[in-house]
């Protein structure tokens, strides 16, 4: 499976890793994988901008506010985690408690 050309470095790396470990052949799974990879690229771009400008910036009135890219990072992390969970790509964690008895 070829890596989509629209993906950045982080997205391409995740794409290759997932396809090495899992067999995805359905079009909808590949589309969701591409969305997850795009989320990683957006996260990296936003974090790079935050590193360049700082976590807080001054608005036009001089008030200190969170960098707008912080919202992009948070939202894309949530979306990425949901896609990974929906595709069952996350690691299974053994049950820490015994099931309840009825």
DSSP file (Angstrom, degrees, kcal/mol; ACC not computed):
  #  RESIDUE AA STRUCTURE BP1 BP2  ACC     N-H-->O    O-->H-N    N-H-->O    O-->H-N    TCO  KAPPA ALPHA  PHI   PSI    X-CA   Y-CA   Z-CA
    1    1 A X              0   0    0      0, 0.0     2,-0.2     0, 0.0    18,-0.0   0.000 360.0 360.0 360.0 128.3    0.0    0.0    0.0
    2    2 A X        -     0   0    0      1,-0.1     2,-0.3    14,-0.0     3,-0.0  -0.517 360.0-114.7 -80.3 144.6    1.5    3.4   -1.0
    3    3 A X        -     0   0    0     -2,-0.2    -1,-0.1     1,-0.1     9,-0.1  -0.613  37.9-106.6 -75.3 132.2    1.7    6.2    1.5
    4    4 A X    >   -     0   0    0     -2,-0.3     3,-1.2     1,-0.1    -1,-0.1  -0.336  19.9-135.9 -60.1 140.0   -0.5    9.1    0.5
    5    5 A X  T 3  S+     0   0    0      1,-0.2    -1,-0.1    -3,-0.0     7,-0.1   0.680  98.2  68.3 -72.3 -17.7    1.5   12.1   -0.8
    6    6 A X  T 3  S+     0   0    0      2,-0.0    -1,-0.2     0, 0.0     2,-0.1   0.624  81.6  98.0 -77.9 -11.6   -0.5   14.6    1.3
    7    7 A X    <   -     0   0    0     -3,-1.2    31,-0.1     1,-0.1     2,-0.1  -0.461  65.1-138.4 -81.9 149.4    0.9   13.2    4.6
    8    8 A X     >  -     0   0    0     29,-0.2     4,-2.6    -2,-0.1     5,-0.2  -0.127  41.9 -77.2 -87.7-168.9    3.8   14.8    6.5
    9    9 A X  H  > S+     0   0    0      1,-0.2     4,-2.1     2,-0.2     5,-0.2   0.928 129.9  43.3 -60.9 -50.0    6.7   13.1    8.2
   10   10 A X  H  > S+     0   0    0      1,-0.2     4,-2.2     2,-0.2    -1,-0.2   0.897 115.1  50.3 -65.4 -40.5    4.7   12.0   11.3
   11   11 A X  H  > S+     0   0    0      2,-0.2     4,-2.5     1,-0.2    -1,-0.2   0.903 110.3  49.0 -64.8 -42.3    1.7   10.9    9.3
   12   12 A X  H  X S+     0   0    0     -4,-2.6     4,-2.4     2,-0.2    -1,-0.2   0.899 110.6  51.1 -64.2 -40.3    3.8    8.8    6.9
   13   13 A X  H  X S+     0   0    0     -4,-2.1     4,-2.3    -5,-0.2    -2,-0.2   0.928 112.5  45.2 -63.7 -44.6    5.6    7.1    9.8
   14   14 A X  H  X S+     0   0    0     -4,-2.2     4,-2.7     2,-0.2     5,-0.2   0.903 111.0  54.4 -65.4 -40.8    2.4    6.2   11.5
   15   15 A X  H  X S+     0   0    0     -4,-2.5     4,-2.3     1,-0.2    -2,-0.2   0.941 111.6  43.9 -56.1 -50.6    0.9    5.0    8.2
   16   16 A X  H  X S+     0   0    0     -4,-2.4     4,-1.5     1,-0.2    -1,-0.2   0.908 113.4  51.0 -64.3 -42.9    3.8    2.6    7.6
   17   17 A X  H  X S+     0   0    0     -4,-2.3     4,-1.5    -5,-0.2    -2,-0.2   0.923 111.7  46.6 -61.4 -46.0    3.8    1.4   11.2
   18   18 A X  H  X S+     0   0    0     -4,-2.7     4,-2.8     1,-0.2     3,-0.2   0.925 112.2  49.4 -64.8 -44.5    0.1    0.6   11.2
   19   19 A X  H  < S+     0   0    0     -4,-2.3    -1,-0.2    -5,-0.2    -2,-0.2   0.746 109.2  53.5 -70.9 -20.7    0.2   -1.2    7.8
   20   20 A X  H  < S+     0   0    0     -4,-1.5    -1,-0.2    -5,-0.2    -2,-0.2   0.840 118.9  34.3 -75.0 -34.0    3.2   -3.3    9.0
   21   21 A X  H  < S+     0   0    0     -4,-1.5     2,-0.3    -3,-0.2    -2,-0.2   0.747 121.5  40.5 -93.4 -26.9    1.3   -4.5   12.1
   22   22 A X  S  < S-     0   0    0     -4,-2.8     2,-0.8    -5,-0.2    -1,-0.1  -0.881  71.8-127.3-126.6 154.1   -2.3   -4.7   10.8
   23   23 A X        +     0   0    0     -2,-0.3     2,-0.5    -3,-0.0    -4,-0.1  -0.880  34.1 172.0-101.1 104.9   -4.0   -5.9    7.7
   24   24 A X        +     0   0    0     -2,-0.8    -2,-0.0     1,-0.1     3,-0.0  -0.962  15.7 146.3-115.7 118.4   -6.3   -3.1    6.5
   25   25 A X        +     0   0    0     -2,-0.5     2,-0.1     5,-0.0    -1,-0.1   0.578  40.1  99.7-124.4 -19.8   -7.9   -3.6    3.1
   26   26 A X  S  > S-     0   0    0      1,-0.1     4,-2.0     2,-0.0     3,-0.2  -0.463  72.0-130.9 -73.1 142.7  -11.3   -1.9    3.3
   27   27 A X  H  > S+     0   0    0      1,-0.2     4,-2.1     2,-0.2     5,-0.2   0.868 106.5  53.8 -61.5 -38.3  -11.5    1.5    1.8
   28   28 A X  H  > S+     0   0    0      1,-0.2     4,-2.2     2,-0.2    -1,-0.2   0.861 107.6  50.6 -69.0 -33.3  -13.2    3.0    4.9
   29   29 A X  H  > S+     0   0    0      2,-0.2     4,-2.3    -3,-0.2    -1,-0.2   0.905 110.9  48.5 -68.7 -40.2  -10.4    1.7    7.2
   30   30 A X  H  X S+     0   0    0     -4,-2.0     4,-2.2     2,-0.2    -2,-0.2   0.869 110.9  51.3 -66.3 -35.9   -7.7    3.2    4.9
   31   31 A X  H  X S+     0   0    0     -4,-2.1     4,-2.0     2,-0.2    -2,-0.2   0.914 111.0  47.3 -66.9 -42.4   -9.6    6.5    4.9
   32   32 A X  H  X S+     0   0    0     -4,-2.2     4,-2.3     2,-0.2    -2,-0.2   0.885 110.6  52.8 -65.6 -37.6   -9.8    6.6    8.7
   33   33 A X  H  X S+     0   0    0     -4,-2.3     4,-2.4     1,-0.2    -2,-0.2   0.907 108.4  50.5 -62.9 -40.8   -6.1    5.7    8.9
   34   34 A X  H  X S+     0   0    0     -4,-2.2     4,-2.3     2,-0.2    -2,-0.2   0.885 109.2  51.4 -64.9 -37.6   -5.4    8.7    6.6
   35   35 A X  H  X S+     0   0    0     -4,-2.0     4,-1.9     2,-0.2    -2,-0.2   0.909 109.9  49.5 -64.2 -41.1   -7.5   10.9    8.9
   36   36 A X  H  X S+     0   0    0     -4,-2.3     4,-1.9     1,-0.2    -2,-0.2   0.906 110.9  49.6 -63.7 -41.0   -5.5    9.7   11.9
   37   37 A X  H  X S+     0   0    0     -4,-2.4     4,-2.0     1,-0.2    -1,-0.2   0.888 108.9  52.3 -65.1 -39.0   -2.2   10.4   10.1
   38   38 A X  H  X S+     0   0    0     -4,-2.3     4,-2.4     1,-0.2    -1,-0.2   0.865 105.7  55.6 -64.8 -35.7   -3.4   13.9    9.1
   39   39 A X  H  X S+     0   0    0     -4,-1.9     4,-2.5     2,-0.2    -1,-0.2   0.922 106.5  50.2 -60.9 -44.3   -4.2   14.5   12.8
   40   40 A X  H  X S+     0   0    0     -4,-1.9     4,-2.4     1,-0.2    -2,-0.2   0.903 110.2  50.0 -61.5 -40.7   -0.6   13.7   13.7
   41   41 A X  H  X S+     0   0    0     -4,-2.0     4,-2.3     2,-0.2    -1,-0.2   0.906 110.9  49.0 -64.5 -40.9    0.6   16.1   11.1
   42   42 A X  H  X S+     0   0    0     -4,-2.4     4,-2.6     2,-0.2     5,-0.2   0.897 110.4  51.6 -64.4 -40.3   -1.6   18.8   12.4
   43   43 A X  H  X S+     0   0    0     -4,-2.5     4,-2.7     1,-0.2     5,-0.2   0.935 111.2  47.1 -61.8 -46.4   -0.5   18.2   15.9
   44   44 A X  H  X S+     0   0    0     -4,-2.4     4,-2.1     2,-0.2    -2,-0.2   0.904 112.8  48.8 -63.7 -41.3    3.2   18.4   14.9
   45   45 A X  H  X S+     0   0    0     -4,-2.3     4,-1.9     2,-0.2    -1,-0.2   0.925 113.9  46.0 -63.8 -44.6    2.6   21.6   12.9
   46   46 A X  H  X S+     0   0    0     -4,-2.6     4,-2.2     1,-0.2    -2,-0.2   0.903 112.3  50.2 -66.4 -41.4    0.7   23.3   15.8
   47   47 A X  H  X S+     0   0    0     -4,-2.7     4,-2.5     1,-0.2    -1,-0.2   0.872 108.4  53.7 -65.7 -35.5    3.3   22.2   18.4
   48   48 A X  H  X S+     0   0    0     -4,-2.1     4,-1.7    -5,-0.2    -1,-0.2   0.902 109.1  48.2 -62.8 -40.5    6.1   23.6   16.1
   49   49 A X  H  X S+     0   0    0     -4,-1.9     4,-2.6     2,-0.2     5,-0.3   0.885 111.1  50.7 -67.2 -38.1    4.3   26.9   16.0
   50   50 A X  H  X S+     0   0    0     -4,-2.2     4,-3.2     1,-0.2    -2,-0.2   0.909 109.1  51.1 -65.5 -41.4    3.8   26.9   19.8
   51   51 A X  H  < S+     0   0    0     -4,-2.5    -1,-0.2     1,-0.2    -2,-0.2   0.868 113.9  45.7 -62.3 -35.5    7.6   26.2   20.3
   52   52 A X  H  < S+     0   0    0     -4,-1.7    -2,-0.2    -5,-0.2    -1,-0.2   0.912 127.0  25.9 -73.2 -43.8    8.4   29.1   18.0
   53   53 A X  H  < S-     0   0    0     -4,-2.6    -2,-0.2     1,-0.2    -3,-0.2   0.699 111.4-111.7 -95.1 -22.1    6.0   31.6   19.5
   54   54 A X     <  -     0   0    0     -4,-3.2    -1,-0.2    -5,-0.3    -2,-0.1  -0.178  31.5 -82.2 101.3 158.4    5.6   30.3   23.1
   55   55 A X  S    S+     0   0    0     -2,-0.1    12,-2.7    -4,-0.1     2,-0.4   0.751 115.5  42.6 -70.5 -23.8    2.7   28.8   24.8
   56   56 A X  E     -A   66   0A   0     10,-0.3     2,-0.3    -3,-0.1    10,-0.2  -0.961  67.7-176.8-126.6 143.1    1.1   32.2   25.6
   57   57 A X  E     -A   65   0A   0      8,-2.8     8,-3.3    -2,-0.4     2,-0.4  -0.902  28.7-110.0-132.6 161.8    0.9   35.2   23.4
   58   58 A X  E     -A   64   0A   0     -2,-0.3     6,-0.2     6,-0.2     5,-0.1  -0.786  30.4-142.1 -93.2 134.1   -0.4   38.8   23.8
   59   59 A X    >   -     0   0    0      4,-2.8     3,-1.8    -2,-0.4    -1,-0.1  -0.157  41.2 -81.4 -82.2-173.7   -3.6   39.7   22.0
   60   60 A X  T 3  S+     0   0    0      1,-0.3    -1,-0.1     2,-0.1    -2,-0.0   0.678 132.1  51.4 -66.6 -16.5   -4.2   43.1   20.4
   61   61 A X  T 3  S-     0   0    0      2,-0.1    -1,-0.3     0, 0.0     3,-0.1   0.428 120.0-107.3 -97.1  -1.0   -5.1   44.6   23.8
   62   62 A X  S <  S+     0   0    0     -3,-1.8     2,-0.2     1,-0.3    -2,-0.1   0.444  73.0 140.0  90.3   0.1   -2.0   43.3   25.5
   63   63 A X        -     0   0    0      1,-0.1    -4,-2.8    -5,-0.1     2,-0.4  -0.559  55.8-118.1 -77.8 141.5   -3.7   40.6   27.5
   64   64 A X  E     +A   58   0A   0     -2,-0.2     2,-0.3    -6,-0.2    -6,-0.2  -0.668  42.0 170.8 -83.5 129.3   -1.9   37.3   27.7
   65   65 A X  E     -A   57   0A   0     -8,-3.3    -8,-2.8    -2,-0.4     2,-0.1  -0.900  39.8 -88.0-134.0 161.4   -3.8   34.4   26.2
   66   66 A X  E     -A   56   0A   0     -2,-0.3   -10,-0.3   -10,-0.2     2,-0.1  -0.427  56.7 -95.9 -65.1 144.4   -3.1   30.8   25.3
   67   67 A X    >   -     0   0    0    -12,-2.7     3,-2.1     1,-0.1     4,-0.5  -0.405  29.0-127.9 -60.6 135.0   -1.6   30.3   21.9
   68   68 A X  T >> S+     0   0    0      1,-0.3     4,-0.9     2,-0.2     3,-0.9   0.776 107.0  66.8 -58.5 -26.0   -4.4   29.5   19.4
   69   69 A X  H 3> S+     0   0    0      1,-0.2     4,-2.2     2,-0.2    -1,-0.3   0.710  84.9  73.0 -69.0 -18.3   -2.5   26.4   18.2
   70   70 A X  H <> S+     0   0    0     -3,-2.1     4,-2.3     1,-0.2    -1,-0.2   0.879  95.4  50.6 -61.1 -38.0   -3.0   24.9   21.7
   71   71 A X  H <> S+     0   0    0     -3,-0.9     4,-2.6    -4,-0.5     5,-0.2   0.885 108.0  52.5 -66.8 -38.9   -6.7   24.3   20.7
   72   72 A X  H  X S+     0   0    0     -4,-0.9     4,-2.3     2,-0.2     5,-0.2   0.914 109.6  49.5 -62.2 -42.9   -5.6   22.7   17.5
   73   73 A X  H  X S+     0   0    0     -4,-2.2     4,-2.0     2,-0.2    -2,-0.2   0.950 113.3  45.5 -61.5 -50.4   -3.3   20.3   19.4
   74   74 A X  H  X S+     0   0    0     -4,-2.3     4,-2.0     1,-0.2    -2,-0.2   0.934 114.5  47.0 -60.3 -48.5   -6.0   19.3   21.9
   75   75 A X  H  X S+     0   0    0     -4,-2.6     4,-2.3     1,-0.2    -1,-0.2   0.906 113.3  47.8 -63.6 -42.1   -8.7   18.8   19.3
   76   76 A X  H  X S+     0   0    0     -4,-2.3     4,-2.6    -5,-0.2    -1,-0.2   0.834 108.7  54.6 -71.0 -31.0   -6.5   16.7   17.0
   77   77 A X  H  X S+     0   0    0     -4,-2.0     4,-2.4    -5,-0.2    -1,-0.2   0.910 109.9  47.3 -65.4 -40.8   -5.3   14.6   19.9
   78   78 A X  H  X S+     0   0    0     -4,-2.0     4,-2.2     2,-0.2    -2,-0.2   0.932 114.1  46.6 -64.5 -46.1   -8.9   13.8   20.8
   79   79 A X  H  X S+     0   0    0     -4,-2.3     4,-2.4     2,-0.2    -2,-0.2   0.917 112.0  51.1 -62.9 -43.4   -9.8   13.0   17.2
   80   80 A X  H  X S+     0   0    0     -4,-2.6     4,-2.5     1,-0.2     5,-0.2   0.931 110.5  48.4 -59.9 -47.1   -6.7   10.8   16.8
   81   81 A X  H  X S+     0   0    0     -4,-2.4     4,-2.3     1,-0.2    -1,-0.2   0.884 111.2  50.6 -62.7 -38.6   -7.4    8.8   20.0
   82   82 A X  H  X S+     0   0    0     -4,-2.2     4,-2.7     2,-0.2    -1,-0.2   0.906 111.0  48.0 -66.5 -41.1  -11.0    8.2   18.9
   83   83 A X  H  X S+     0   0    0     -4,-2.4     4,-2.2     2,-0.2    -2,-0.2   0.933 112.4  48.8 -64.8 -44.9  -10.0    7.0   15.4
   84   84 A X  H  <>S+     0   0    0     -4,-2.5     5,-2.6     1,-0.2     6,-0.7   0.911 114.4  45.8 -61.5 -42.6   -7.4    4.7   16.9
   85   85 A X  H ><5S+     0   0    0     -4,-2.3     3,-1.0    -5,-0.2    -1,-0.2   0.912 111.8  51.6 -66.5 -42.4   -9.9    3.3   19.4
   86   86 A X  H 3<5S+     0   0    0     -4,-2.7    -2,-0.2     1,-0.3    -1,-0.2   0.850 112.2  45.9 -63.7 -34.5  -12.6    2.9   16.7
   87   87 A X  T 3<5S-     0   0    0     -4,-2.2    -1,-0.3    -5,-0.2    -2,-0.2   0.482 110.9-124.0 -86.0  -2.7  -10.2    1.0   14.5
   88   88 A X  T < 5 +     0   0    0     -3,-1.0    -3,-0.2    -4,-0.4    -2,-0.1   0.880  69.6 134.0  60.6  40.9   -9.1   -1.1   17.4
   89   89 A X      < +     0   0    0     -5,-2.6    -4,-0.2    -6,-0.2    -5,-0.1   0.553  41.0  99.4 -92.7 -10.4   -5.4   -0.2   16.9
   90   90 A X  S    S-     0   0    0     -6,-0.7     2,-0.2     1,-0.1    -9,-0.0  -0.339  85.1 -96.0 -77.1 160.6   -4.9    0.5   20.6
   91   91 A X        -     0   0    0      1,-0.1     2,-0.3    -2,-0.1    -1,-0.1  -0.531  38.0-116.4 -77.1 137.4   -3.2   -2.0   22.9
   92   92 A X        -     0   0    0     -2,-0.2     2,-0.5    -4,-0.1    -1,-0.1  -0.593  24.7-151.3 -75.8 131.8   -5.5   -4.2   24.9
   93   93 A X        -     0   0    0     -2,-0.3     3,-0.1     1,-0.0    -1,-0.0  -0.897  21.3-117.0-103.1 128.6   -5.2   -3.7   28.6
   94   94 A X        -     0   0    0     -2,-0.5     2,-0.2     1,-0.1    -1,-0.0  -0.312  40.2 -92.1 -64.0 148.8   -6.0   -6.7   30.7
   95   95 A X        -     0   0    0      1,-0.2    -1,-0.1     2,-0.0     4,-0.1  -0.407  32.2-159.3 -62.3 128.6   -9.0   -6.3   33.1
   96   96 A X  S    S+     0   0    0     -2,-0.2     2,-0.3    -3,-0.1    -1,-0.2   0.687  72.7  47.3 -86.3 -18.4   -7.7   -5.1   36.4
   97   97 A X  S    S-     0   0    0      3,-0.0     2,-0.2    -3,-0.0     3,-0.1  -0.893  86.9-110.6-122.3 152.9  -10.8   -6.3   38.3
   98   98 A X        -     0   0    0     -2,-0.3     3,-0.1     1,-0.1    -2,-0.1  -0.508  48.3 -94.1 -72.7 149.0  -12.7   -9.4   38.4
   99   99 A X        -     0   0    0     -2,-0.2    -1,-0.1     1,-0.1     2,-0.1  -0.286  46.5-100.3 -62.0 149.9  -16.2   -9.3   36.9
  100  100 A X        -     0   0    0     -3,-0.1     2,-0.5     1,-0.1    -1,-0.1  -0.377  30.5-130.0 -68.4 148.6  -19.1   -8.6   39.3
  101  101 A X              0   0    0      1,-0.1    -1,-0.1    -3,-0.1    -3,-0.0  -0.871 360.0 360.0-101.1 134.4  -21.1  -11.5   40.4
  102  102 A X              0   0    0     -2,-0.5    -1,-0.1     0, 0.0    -2,-0.0   0.429 360.0 360.0 -96.1 360.0  -24.9  -11.1   40.1
